[in-house]
């Protein structure tokens, strides 16, 4: 139907898979997908980022790129060399297991986020989703056009990590947004999902959660950002729900961090 698919992979995304909005909102509200159907309208383009999981402290951080202490951890090459040695010794299953643990531990995961209009309450929220669901949207966007033009239904079956399934269905009901809906401010995804600092990554590697700096209530370091709880200029957040379409947190108790 359309020659240009806005949801097609960028060269960076395609390479990553092969190998393995408007500012102004002061409170980050994430879409929670309960069991059953959740109807939303995608607003704007999606944003992709790379995320590390720190098993010991149960935290995530966004990969800072070429200077990332996790991606370039000295133990990574050691484990890869051990895995290759196991393969050369004919111990293929042990080698595969060590390769899997190494990549799970040290390589970031490709994640996605997009602004959506939640039809349940008529508000803008951030929906985080997996690569699998991104591919589903990419496929029907190629046929039906940009999903900004129609609602989609996110269907969830199951509640536990090992029994949950997601399905995305386009409604194809071309219902224009109202002027009020069009005027709703979107979250700035590049700001919210910006790369974490190397200092934060190092702190997580050491098993420490950095304390938030408290700024006196009388001082707002950024007048463009409303003061948050406790008198800081930081964005306030709601708890992050599981990533839709994939609970791919490593089930490893023996990784080093």
Secondary structure, DSSP 8 states (H G I E B T S, - for coil): --SS-TTS--HHHHHHHHH-------EE-B----SEEEEEEEEEEEEEEEEEEETTTTEEEE--STT-TTTT-HHHHHHHHHHHHHHHTT-HHHHHHHHHHHHHHHS-EEEEEEEEEETTTTEEEEEEE-HHHHHHHHHHHHHH--GGGS-EEEEEE-SSTTT-EEEEEE--------HHHHTS----HHHHT----HHHHHHHHTT---------TT--S-TTS---TTS-SS-EE------BT-------S-S--
